Every structure is written in structure tokens, then in C-alpha cells.
Amino acid sequence: MTQQLHAPSADLAFALELADLADTISFPRFRSADLTVETKPDRTFVTDADQAVEAAIRARIGTERPADGFFGEESGREDRGSRRWIVDPIDGTANFLRGVPNWATLIALEVDGTPSVGVVSAPAFGARWWAETGGGSWGLRAGEQPRRLRVSAVRELEHASLSFQSIEQWDLAGYLDPLIALSRAVWRDRAYGDMWSYMLLAEGLLDIVAEFDVKAYDLAALVPIVREAGGSFTDIDGSESAWNGSSLATNGALHEAVLSMVRRPSA
């Protein structure tokens, strides 16, 4: 497998620039004593850092890509044509406000309904991951050279490592029994949470990730990174969409086996 870094397209290069911009805003606010935290109508948290990051990214896109649409967690959507940038300014806000380093800015470009560019920037980890369709999936940690990512070669559930994200998610969605069955079928189960589970999958360190109650801005940037690393990314019923409120990402070899355990009979 070649480690030669794929030359980024103009869109990927721009997405990486947006990630640089986001990091300059978010990281200085991490663990700051004067962080402002509010509760949104859906009872999730938002900080002044979330709002500032999204505003800066949206403004830059408006200047550099005025013909493109936008969909952000904090400021909503504005559709224009077949291209749309999808942004979660801080994925893992609850972690961010508690001082836990598992958070990141997620930036995706969706073309004709399919995420084609994805960047995940986690400055508290000193890490970044990115991909674009046809260009492979890549990761970078502070002080290291970029390396190409590849999912694991695990082919049997009994040898697989699962991140299920949250028991409450599965319970509220009515999937607690399938989760318990799946946890008994795999080698190991943990709840690493948020974007990090998917990045561990793309790096070949996990084999299955699934969750519920997720929006497109939670998933769109992750999709090309997982797929370009050789994995599969669908919703819990096997539909290849980031818009259906659930996700199932695997190393590909295990995808049908997991779907057979969790998919509803009518799906």
C-alpha cells in the first residue's frame, strides 16, 4: 500500500484551510475559564466557541465559494445548487465544555447528496483526518508525517471490536435488545464516543461503530474518511445516507453480519 500523499483537489485544500481557521478559534477556548455555555431548545449545549467557529467558517465559504450551499449545526441551512458544505463546529460539545479532549471540527462537502470531501480536525488530540472521493483516507498527528489509513481485516464478529457510542441512544431508539445481542457476539465493546470512534475505525483499530439520534452534520465529514479507508458507511438499515438519523460504519467485511443482527425485519 502506497504512502504517497494524494495531492488535494481545490475543494479538499479549501476544507483543510477551513479546519486551520477553526482550530485557531476553538483550541484557545478549550478549558478557558470564561467559556460561555447555553442550553439549546433540544436540550443540547452550545458554547461561544461553537458559535464563533461556525460563523467564521460560514463567512469564509460565503466569500470563497459563494455559489455553494451551507448547512451548520448552529446556524442552519442555505441550499444553492448541487453543492453544500456541512459543518459541525465542535463535535463533542459536552466533552469540550468539560475539558475532555475528544472533540473536533467536522467539515464536509456534499455534492449531489453524497459527501465527497471530509475533514476532521481535533486540535486537543493534535490530530487531523481527511479524505476525498478517489483520493484515499489520510491521518496526521503532531510531529508525524501524513499516513494513509486502512480499515482492519477482521472478518468474524467474534474477533471484532465495537463502539456503540451510548446505551441511552440505542434504548430510546428501541434497539437495546439488538445492542445486547451484538455486544455478546463481538470480542470487545466500548463507547469511545463522537467522531473519535469513526477515526479509530478508519485507522483499523476498531471494526464496528453504530449510533442513533445523529444529524447530517454529525456524520457527513466522517463518511468519505471511512469509505476511502476501505470501510462501509450506511444507516442502521443499510441505506447509504447521512440523513436518516442513524449510522453504521464497519470495516466492510463485517457490514452484512452486523446489519443482519440490528436491522429491523421490515427494513
C-alpha positions in Angstrom: 0.0 0.0 0.0 1.5 3.3 -1.1 2.1 6.1 1.4 2.4 8.7 -1.3 0.3 11.6 -0.2 -2.6 12.3 -2.6 -2.4 15.9 -4.0 -5.6 17.5 -2.7 -8.2 18.9 -5.0 -9.1 22.6 -4.7 -12.1 21.6 -2.6 -10.1 19.5 -0.2 -7.4 22.1 0.1 -10.1 24.7 0.9 -11.6 22.3 3.5 -8.2 21.9 5.2 -7.9 25.7 5.2 -11.2 25.9 6.9 -10.0 23.4 9.5 -7.0 25.6 10.2 -9.3 28.5 10.7 -11.5 26.6 13.1 -8.5 25.4 15.2 -7.3 29.0 15.7 -10.7 29.8 17.3 -11.6 26.6 19.1 -8.4 25.5 20.7 -7.6 28.7 22.6 -11.2 28.5 24.1 -10.7 24.9 25.3 -10.6 24.7 29.1 -10.9 28.5 29.2 -12.3 29.9 32.5 -14.7 32.3 30.8 -16.3 29.9 28.3 -19.9 30.7 27.8 -22.3 27.8 27.8 -26.0 27.9 26.8 -28.7 25.2 26.5 -30.5 25.0 23.2 -34.2 24.1 22.8 -33.3 20.5 22.1 -31.5 20.5 25.5 -28.1 20.1 24.0 -25.3 22.5 24.8 -23.7 25.2 22.7 -20.7 27.3 23.7 -19.4 30.7 22.4 -16.6 28.6 20.7 -19.2 26.6 18.7 -20.8 29.8 17.5 -17.6 31.6 16.7 -16.2 28.7 14.7 -19.3 28.2 12.6 -19.6 31.9 12.0 -16.0 32.1 10.8 -16.3 29.1 8.5 -19.6 30.2 7.1 -18.2 33.7 6.3 -15.2 32.2 4.6 -17.3 29.9 2.5 -19.6 32.8 1.6 -16.5 34.7 0.4 -14.6 31.9 -1.3 -17.5 29.7 -2.5 -20.5 32.0 -2.9 -22.3 29.6 -5.2 -22.2 26.7 -2.7 -24.9 26.0 -0.1 -24.3 25.6 3.6 -25.6 23.6 6.5 -24.3 24.1 10.0 -25.4 22.8 13.4 -25.7 26.3 14.9 -26.9 28.5 12.0 -29.0 26.2 9.9 -29.0 25.6 6.1 -29.0 27.6 2.9 -29.3 25.5 -0.2 -27.8 26.5 -3.5 -27.5 24.1 -6.4 -25.9 20.7 -6.1 -23.0 21.6 -3.7 -23.3 22.1 0.0 -20.8 22.5 2.8 -21.9 20.7 6.0 -20.3 21.8 9.3 -20.3 20.7 12.9 -18.1 23.5 14.5 -17.4 21.4 17.6 -18.5 17.8 17.5 -18.4 16.7 21.2 -19.5 20.0 22.8 -20.2 18.2 26.1 -16.7 17.0 26.1 -15.3 20.4 25.1 -17.1 22.2 27.9 -16.0 19.6 30.5 -12.4 19.8 29.4 -12.3 16.3 27.8 -10.1 16.3 24.6 -12.4 14.1 22.5 -13.9 16.8 20.3 -13.3 18.1 16.7 -14.5 20.4 14.0 -16.2 18.4 11.2 -16.2 19.8 7.6 -17.8 18.1 4.7 -18.6 19.0 1.1 -21.7 17.2 -0.2 -22.1 17.0 -4.0 -25.5 15.8 -5.4 -26.4 14.4 -2.0 -23.2 12.5 -1.4 -20.4 13.6 1.0 -17.3 13.7 -1.3 -14.9 15.6 1.0 -14.4 15.2 4.7 -12.1 16.8 7.2 -12.0 16.0 11.0 -9.7 18.3 13.0 -9.1 17.5 16.6 -6.5 20.0 17.9 -6.7 18.8 21.5 -5.5 15.4 20.3 -3.0 17.1 17.9 -4.7 15.1 15.2 -6.4 15.6 11.9 -8.0 13.2 9.4 -9.2 13.8 5.8 -10.4 12.2 2.6 -12.0 12.9 -0.7 -13.6 10.5 -3.1 -10.9 8.7 -5.1 -8.0 10.1 -3.1 -7.7 7.7 -0.2 -8.1 8.5 3.5 -5.3 10.1 5.5 -4.4 11.0 9.0 -1.9 13.2 10.7 -0.7 13.6 14.3 1.5 16.3 15.6 5.2 15.8 14.7 4.4 13.0 12.3 4.1 12.7 8.5 0.6 12.1 7.0 -0.2 8.4 6.7 -2.7 6.6 4.6 -5.5 4.9 6.6 -6.9 1.4 6.1 -9.6 -0.4 8.0 -8.9 -3.7 9.7 -9.1 -7.1 8.0 -11.2 -8.7 10.8 -13.8 -10.9 9.2 -15.6 -12.6 12.1 -17.8 -10.9 14.7 -16.2 -13.0 17.5 -12.9 -11.1 16.8 -14.4 -7.7 16.3 -14.2 -4.6 18.4 -17.4 -2.5 18.6 -18.0 1.1 19.7 -21.7 1.6 20.3 -21.5 5.2 21.5 -24.3 5.3 24.1 -26.6 2.8 25.7 -29.3 5.5 26.0 -29.2 6.2 22.3 -29.9 2.5 21.5 -32.5 2.2 24.2 -34.5 5.3 23.1 -34.4 4.2 19.5 -35.8 0.8 20.5 -32.7 -1.2 19.7 -31.5 -2.1 23.2 -32.0 -5.9 22.6 -30.0 -5.9 19.3 -27.2 -4.0 21.1 -27.0 -6.5 23.8 -27.0 -9.4 21.3 -24.3 -7.6 19.2 -22.2 -7.0 22.3 -22.4 -10.7 23.1 -21.4 -11.6 19.6 -18.2 -9.5 19.4 -14.9 -9.8 21.1 -15.0 -6.4 22.8 -17.4 -3.5 23.2 -16.7 0.1 24.3 -18.2 3.5 23.9 -15.4 5.8 22.8 -17.9 8.4 21.5 -18.4 11.0 18.9 -16.0 11.4 15.9 -13.2 9.5 17.5 -14.8 6.1 17.2 -15.1 6.5 13.4 -11.5 7.7 13.1 -10.3 4.7 15.1 -12.3 2.6 12.6 -10.6 4.2 9.7 -7.2 3.6 11.3 -8.0 -0.1 11.6 -8.2 0.0 15.4 -11.9 -0.6 15.7 -14.2 -2.7 13.4 -17.8 -1.5 14.1 -19.3 1.8 15.0 -23.0 2.5 15.3 -25.2 5.1 16.8 -28.6 6.8 16.8 -30.0 10.4 17.1 -27.4 11.8 14.8 -27.8 14.6 12.2 -26.0 15.0 8.8 -23.6 17.5 10.4 -22.5 14.7 12.8 -21.8 12.3 10.0 -21.1 13.9 6.6 -17.4 14.5 7.2 -16.9 11.0 8.6 -18.4 9.2 5.6 -15.6 9.8 3.0 -12.9 9.1 5.6 -14.4 5.7 6.5 -15.2 4.8 2.9 -11.9 5.8 1.4 -10.1 3.8 4.1 -11.9 0.8 2.7 -14.9 0.7 5.1 -18.7 0.7 4.7 -20.9 3.5 6.0 -24.7 3.3 6.0 -27.6 4.0 8.3 -28.7 1.2 10.7 -30.9 -0.3 8.0 -28.3 -0.3 5.3 -29.2 2.8 3.3 -26.2 4.8 2.2 -27.3 8.2 3.6 -26.1 10.5 6.3 -29.6 12.0 6.6 -31.6 9.2 8.2 -30.8 9.7 11.9 -28.6 6.6 12.5 -25.3 5.3 11.4 -23.5 2.0 10.9 -19.8 2.1 10.0 -17.7 -1.1 9.7 -14.5 -2.4 8.1 -16.8 -3.6 5.2 -16.1 -7.3 5.8 -18.4 -7.3 8.8 -21.2 -5.0 7.5 -23.7 -7.5 6.4 -23.2 -9.6 9.5 -23.9 -6.6 11.7 -26.9 -5.5 9.6 -28.4 -9.0 10.0 -28.3 -8.6 13.7 -29.6 -5.0 14.1 -31.7 -4.3 11.0 -35.5 -4.3 11.7 -37.3 -7.2 9.9 -39.4 -4.8 7.8 -36.3 -2.9 6.5 
